[in-house]
Amino acid sequence: MPSIVRFVKLQETYIVLIKEFGKWYEEAPNGGRKSIPYEWFLGNCESVWSRNGIVLDCLHPFLTKRIAT
């Protein structure tokens, strides 16, 4: 299942699969980071933007097989 993460100040939006959040969720209570670094999104997530009149084309990475379902 995908989630959408928006960085308002940077005007960037990313699609993240819920299973990717598992690492961060599990490590946080055991002294791990409480937030996910921006650099992680750059290297591990697909960015989405407006395209062909669609305000936020979230399906494009799935349709082009850049994200496996």
Backbone bond lengths (Angstrom), bond angles and torsions (degrees), N, CA, C in turn:
res aa  C-N    CA-C-N  psi(-1)  N-CA   C-N-CA  omega(-1)  CA-C   N-CA-C  phi
1 M - - - 1.440 - - 1.537 108.72 -
2 P 1.302 117.67 130.86 1.466 120.97 -178.83 1.530 113.09 -88.31
3 S 1.301 115.09 152.75 1.462 123.05 171.58 1.515 107.79 -124.60
4 I 1.300 115.82 155.73 1.463 121.44 178.10 1.518 107.95 -112.23
5 V 1.321 115.97 129.19 1.468 122.08 178.30 1.524 107.11 -119.04
6 R 1.317 115.62 127.89 1.469 121.32 -178.04 1.522 109.70 -116.06
7 F 1.326 116.22 129.37 1.460 122.85 171.52 1.529 106.06 -102.23
8 V 1.313 116.00 98.28 1.461 121.80 -172.27 1.528 111.96 -62.57
9 K 1.325 117.37 -48.17 1.468 120.11 -177.48 1.526 112.15 -63.28
10 L 1.334 116.55 -31.55 1.467 120.61 179.60 1.522 112.38 -91.11
11 Q 1.331 116.47 -8.77 1.465 123.06 -176.86 1.530 110.84 54.28
12 E 1.345 115.57 47.53 1.457 122.02 178.94 1.520 109.19 -127.97
13 T 1.335 115.74 144.79 1.453 122.28 -179.99 1.517 108.87 -131.87
14 Y 1.325 115.95 138.71 1.462 121.45 -177.86 1.518 110.87 -130.19
15 I 1.328 115.68 150.05 1.455 122.16 171.58 1.520 106.99 -100.95
16 V 1.326 114.88 130.31 1.463 121.19 179.86 1.521 107.35 -128.95
17 L 1.318 116.81 132.17 1.458 120.08 174.63 1.526 108.87 -77.66
18 I 1.324 116.09 140.17 1.460 121.75 -176.80 1.527 111.46 -54.54
19 K 1.335 117.40 -38.80 1.470 119.35 -178.92 1.528 112.00 -61.98
20 E 1.324 117.49 -24.41 1.464 121.00 177.37 1.534 111.57 -69.94
21 F 1.326 116.31 -28.20 1.461 120.50 179.16 1.523 111.96 -74.49
22 G 1.323 117.67 -17.23 1.457 122.10 -175.64 1.511 113.93 -53.94
23 K 1.322 116.48 -43.98 1.476 121.17 -179.65 1.522 110.88 -57.45
24 W 1.311 115.99 -47.40 1.464 120.53 -177.18 1.522 110.67 -69.31
25 Y 1.310 116.97 -39.48 1.464 122.16 -178.81 1.526 110.90 -64.52
26 E 1.328 117.24 -42.53 1.457 121.66 -177.59 1.524 113.15 -72.94
27 E 1.317 117.49 -33.94 1.461 120.89 -177.02 1.525 113.81 -81.30
28 A 1.324 118.27 -25.11 1.467 121.73 -175.31 1.527 113.60 -57.81
29 P 1.343 119.96 -47.83 1.473 118.86 -178.70 1.530 113.79 -67.94
30 N 1.325 116.66 -17.86 1.470 120.86 -177.39 1.526 112.31 -100.68
31 G 1.320 116.60 28.82 1.456 120.64 177.91 1.516 114.07 91.15
32 G 1.330 117.68 3.86 1.468 120.99 178.30 1.520 111.42 -76.22
33 R 1.297 115.80 -179.66 1.464 121.13 179.86 1.515 111.24 -61.59
34 K 1.316 115.39 147.03 1.464 120.82 177.85 1.527 111.29 -98.36
35 S 1.324 115.72 -6.37 1.467 120.32 177.80 1.526 108.38 -137.20
36 I 1.314 114.91 157.91 1.462 120.51 -179.08 1.527 108.06 -97.64
37 P 1.324 118.37 127.04 1.470 120.27 -178.11 1.532 112.07 -65.43
38 Y 1.295 114.82 142.74 1.466 121.09 178.06 1.521 111.28 -54.60
39 E 1.323 117.30 -39.32 1.465 121.57 -179.09 1.527 111.93 -60.12
40 W 1.336 116.92 -30.78 1.462 120.50 177.81 1.532 110.57 -63.89
41 F 1.329 116.30 -40.54 1.465 120.01 178.40 1.530 110.54 -63.22
42 L 1.331 116.29 -39.30 1.472 119.86 -179.73 1.521 111.79 -61.92
43 G 1.309 117.75 -38.89 1.452 121.11 -175.52 1.513 115.67 -92.52
44 N 1.342 118.10 -15.89 1.457 120.36 -171.93 1.523 115.78 -124.13
45 C 1.317 117.56 -2.23 1.464 120.11 -175.41 1.532 110.44 -128.81
46 E 1.311 114.58 161.86 1.464 120.53 176.46 1.521 109.24 -96.39
47 S 1.313 116.94 131.51 1.462 119.81 175.99 1.525 108.58 -83.04
48 V 1.318 115.41 149.08 1.464 121.36 177.04 1.521 108.28 -127.77
49 W 1.309 116.51 152.77 1.459 122.13 -178.31 1.511 108.32 -152.90
50 S 1.312 117.14 178.24 1.464 119.74 179.19 1.525 109.35 -76.74
51 R 1.320 114.64 147.26 1.457 120.91 -176.71 1.528 108.27 -155.77
52 N 1.297 117.14 134.58 1.469 122.96 174.75 1.527 113.27 51.48
53 G 1.312 117.21 41.38 1.452 121.23 177.77 1.519 114.31 82.58
54 I 1.320 117.95 -2.28 1.460 121.63 177.12 1.523 107.01 -88.35
55 V 1.320 116.36 125.85 1.460 120.47 -174.19 1.529 111.27 -58.45
56 L 1.326 117.98 -46.08 1.457 121.96 178.34 1.527 107.11 -142.44
57 D 1.312 116.68 103.51 1.465 121.66 -173.21 1.530 110.47 -83.85
58 C 1.335 115.64 79.05 1.465 121.74 -177.30 1.522 113.21 -75.22
59 L 1.315 118.32 -19.61 1.459 120.64 -178.59 1.523 112.88 -81.91
60 H 1.309 117.98 -22.59 1.466 121.05 -174.92 1.530 113.72 -52.95
61 P 1.345 120.84 -47.43 1.469 119.35 179.07 1.534 113.36 -61.04
62 F 1.325 117.40 -30.32 1.460 120.57 178.16 1.529 110.84 -76.22
63 L 1.317 116.49 -41.89 1.456 120.48 -178.79 1.517 112.35 -67.79
64 T 1.322 116.95 -30.73 1.458 120.85 179.41 1.533 111.73 -93.14
65 K 1.332 116.57 7.10 1.471 123.42 175.86 1.530 113.15 65.84
66 R 1.336 117.61 21.74 1.462 120.17 175.30 1.515 110.88 -76.77
67 I 1.347 115.90 -21.40 1.449 121.57 173.24 1.518 107.41 -123.90
68 A 1.322 116.44 125.96 1.463 120.58 178.94 1.514 109.20 -82.57
69 T 1.319 115.99 142.39 1.464 119.83 179.17 1.512 111.41 -100.04
